[in-house]
Amino acid sequence: QKKEIKQYQKWDRSKRGLECAICMAECEDAKKRIDEVR
């Protein structure tokens, strides 16, 4: 069972990292659009 928990934590961490990367990319895209509008 401990092995399963470690596997889940590893997967959860990578999932959160990916979500963060996607969010950062969307944020950069939004900044570019705002600059274009100005």
N, CA, C and O atoms as CSV, one atom per row, in Angstrom:
chain,resi,resn,atom,element,x,y,z
A,1,GLN,N,N,0.824,-1.211,0.000
A,1,GLN,CA,C,0.000,0.000,0.000
A,1,GLN,C,C,0.868,1.275,0.000
A,1,GLN,O,O,0.512,2.273,-0.627
A,2,LYS,N,N,1.993,1.229,0.701
A,2,LYS,CA,C,2.877,2.407,0.711
A,2,LYS,C,C,3.371,2.718,-0.694
A,2,LYS,O,O,3.517,3.879,-1.076
A,3,LYS,N,N,3.625,1.661,-1.455
A,3,LYS,CA,C,4.104,1.831,-2.830
A,3,LYS,C,C,3.053,2.577,-3.658
A,3,LYS,O,O,3.385,3.460,-4.449
A,4,GLU,N,N,1.796,2.212,-3.468
A,4,GLU,CA,C,0.692,2.862,-4.192
A,4,GLU,C,C,0.608,4.343,-3.837
A,4,GLU,O,O,0.389,5.187,-4.706
A,5,ILE,N,N,0.783,4.646,-2.568
A,5,ILE,CA,C,0.719,6.038,-2.116
A,5,ILE,C,C,1.846,6.848,-2.753
A,5,ILE,O,O,1.624,7.960,-3.232
A,6,LYS,N,N,3.066,6.280,-2.758
A,6,LYS,CA,C,4.197,6.986,-3.375
A,6,LYS,C,C,3.962,7.198,-4.859
A,6,LYS,O,O,4.279,8.256,-5.402
A,7,GLN,N,N,3.407,6.188,-5.512
A,7,GLN,CA,C,3.114,6.287,-6.947
A,7,GLN,C,C,2.098,7.409,-7.182
A,7,GLN,O,O,2.244,8.214,-8.101
A,8,TYR,N,N,1.069,7.445,-6.334
A,8,TYR,CA,C,0.042,8.483,-6.464
A,8,TYR,C,C,0.638,9.874,-6.249
A,8,TYR,O,O,0.343,10.802,-7.002
A,9,GLN,N,N,1.473,10.015,-5.223
A,9,GLN,CA,C,2.079,11.319,-4.928
A,9,GLN,C,C,2.952,11.786,-6.083
A,9,GLN,O,O,2.951,12.964,-6.438
A,10,LYS,N,N,3.702,10.844,-6.670
A,10,LYS,CA,C,4.561,11.161,-7.811
A,10,LYS,C,C,3.707,11.632,-8.985
A,10,LYS,O,O,4.027,12.628,-9.634
A,11,TRP,N,N,2.624,10.911,-9.253
A,11,TRP,CA,C,1.723,11.263,-10.349
A,11,TRP,C,C,1.055,12.603,-10.076
A,11,TRP,O,O,0.916,13.429,-10.978
A,12,ASP,N,N,0.642,12.817,-8.833
A,12,ASP,CA,C,-0.037,14.052,-8.455
A,12,ASP,C,C,0.894,15.252,-8.636
A,12,ASP,O,O,0.472,16.309,-9.103
A,13,ARG,N,N,2.160,15.079,-8.264
A,13,ARG,CA,C,3.133,16.154,-8.399
A,13,ARG,C,C,3.365,16.511,-9.861
A,13,ARG,O,O,3.417,17.686,-10.225
A,14,SER,N,N,3.503,15.486,-10.692
A,14,SER,CA,C,3.743,15.759,-12.118
A,14,SER,C,C,2.508,16.380,-12.761
A,14,SER,O,O,2.629,17.225,-13.647
A,15,LYS,N,N,1.327,15.966,-12.321
A,15,LYS,CA,C,0.074,16.521,-12.846
A,15,LYS,C,C,-0.016,18.004,-12.488
A,15,LYS,O,O,-0.379,18.833,-13.322
A,16,ARG,N,N,0.318,18.325,-11.242
A,16,ARG,CA,C,0.269,19.723,-10.813
A,16,ARG,C,C,1.297,20.568,-11.547
A,16,ARG,O,O,1.037,21.722,-11.886
A,17,GLY,N,N,2.463,19.987,-11.789
A,17,GLY,CA,C,3.502,20.692,-12.535
A,17,GLY,C,C,3.045,21.008,-13.943
A,17,GLY,O,O,3.295,22.094,-14.466
A,18,LEU,N,N,2.370,20.041,-14.552
A,18,LEU,CA,C,1.858,20.221,-15.910
A,18,LEU,C,C,0.768,21.286,-15.935
A,18,LEU,O,O,0.741,22.137,-16.824
A,19,GLU,N,N,-0.131,21.233,-14.955
A,19,GLU,CA,C,-1.199,22.235,-14.881
A,19,GLU,C,C,-0.605,23.628,-14.705
A,19,GLU,O,O,-1.090,24.594,-15.295
A,20,CYS,N,N,0.429,23.729,-13.906
A,20,CYS,CA,C,1.093,25.013,-13.675
A,20,CYS,C,C,1.710,25.528,-14.974
A,20,CYS,O,O,1.596,26.710,-15.300
A,21,ALA,N,N,2.365,24.628,-15.712
A,21,ALA,CA,C,2.996,25.016,-16.980
A,21,ALA,C,C,1.958,25.507,-17.977
A,21,ALA,O,O,2.184,26.490,-18.683
A,22,ILE,N,N,0.820,24.825,-18.036
A,22,ILE,CA,C,-0.264,25.216,-18.947
A,22,ILE,C,C,-0.798,26.590,-18.538
A,22,ILE,O,O,-1.025,27.459,-19.380
A,23,CYS,N,N,-0.992,26.767,-17.240
A,23,CYS,CA,C,-1.506,28.034,-16.717
A,23,CYS,C,C,-0.546,29.180,-17.026
A,23,CYS,O,O,-0.976,30.268,-17.410
A,24,MET,N,N,0.754,28.935,-16.859
A,24,MET,CA,C,1.763,29.960,-17.143
A,24,MET,C,C,1.745,30.337,-18.620
A,24,MET,O,O,1.853,31.513,-18.968
A,25,ALA,N,N,1.609,29.338,-19.484
A,25,ALA,CA,C,1.574,29.593,-20.927
A,25,ALA,C,C,0.353,30.435,-21.284
A,25,ALA,O,O,0.444,31.356,-22.096
A,26,GLU,N,N,-0.796,30.116,-20.670
A,26,GLU,CA,C,-2.021,30.880,-20.925
A,26,GLU,C,C,-1.861,32.309,-20.423
A,26,GLU,O,O,-2.336,33.254,-21.054
A,27,CYS,N,N,-1.197,32.459,-19.296
A,27,CYS,CA,C,-0.967,33.783,-18.726
A,27,CYS,C,C,-0.089,34.617,-19.664
A,27,CYS,O,O,-0.380,35.789,-19.904
A,28,GLU,N,N,0.978,34.024,-20.192
A,28,GLU,CA,C,1.860,34.727,-21.131
A,28,GLU,C,C,1.091,35.139,-22.382
A,28,GLU,O,O,1.266,36.245,-22.893
A,29,ASP,N,N,0.249,34.249,-22.863
A,29,ASP,CA,C,-0.560,34.519,-24.052
A,29,ASP,C,C,-1.491,35.700,-23.794
A,29,ASP,O,O,-1.651,36.573,-24.647
A,30,ALA,N,N,-2.096,35.718,-22.625
A,30,ALA,CA,C,-3.005,36.805,-22.268
A,30,ALA,C,C,-2.248,38.134,-22.197
A,30,ALA,O,O,-2.752,39.166,-22.640
A,31,LYS,N,N,-1.038,38.102,-21.638
A,31,LYS,CA,C,-0.229,39.329,-21.551
A,31,LYS,C,C,0.088,39.870,-22.942
A,31,LYS,O,O,0.031,41.078,-23.170
A,32,LYS,N,N,0.420,38.978,-23.865
A,32,LYS,CA,C,0.731,39.396,-25.238
A,32,LYS,C,C,-0.481,40.052,-25.880
A,32,LYS,O,O,-0.359,41.072,-26.558
A,33,ARG,N,N,-1.656,39.460,-25.663
A,33,ARG,CA,C,-2.888,40.023,-26.235
A,33,ARG,C,C,-3.169,41.406,-25.663
A,33,ARG,O,O,-3.577,42.313,-26.389
A,34,ILE,N,N,-2.953,41.565,-24.375
A,34,ILE,CA,C,-3.181,42.859,-23.727
A,34,ILE,C,C,-2.237,43.907,-24.318
A,34,ILE,O,O,-2.645,45.034,-24.598
A,35,ASP,N,N,-0.965,43.520,-24.506
A,35,ASP,CA,C,0.009,44.444,-25.098
A,35,ASP,C,C,-0.383,44.833,-26.520
A,35,ASP,O,O,-0.185,45.976,-26.931
A,36,GLU,N,N,-0.937,43.887,-27.269
A,36,GLU,CA,C,-1.361,44.172,-28.642
A,36,GLU,C,C,-2.522,45.161,-28.672
A,36,GLU,O,O,-2.604,46.005,-29.565
A,37,VAL,N,N,-3.405,45.056,-27.707
A,37,VAL,CA,C,-4.584,45.926,-27.649
A,37,VAL,C,C,-4.174,47.357,-27.284
A,37,VAL,O,O,-4.771,48.314,-27.777
A,38,ARG,N,N,-3.180,47.504,-26.442
A,38,ARG,CA,C,-2.744,48.834,-25.984
A,38,ARG,C,C,-2.205,49.695,-27.090
A,38,ARG,O,O,-1.804,50.834,-26.848
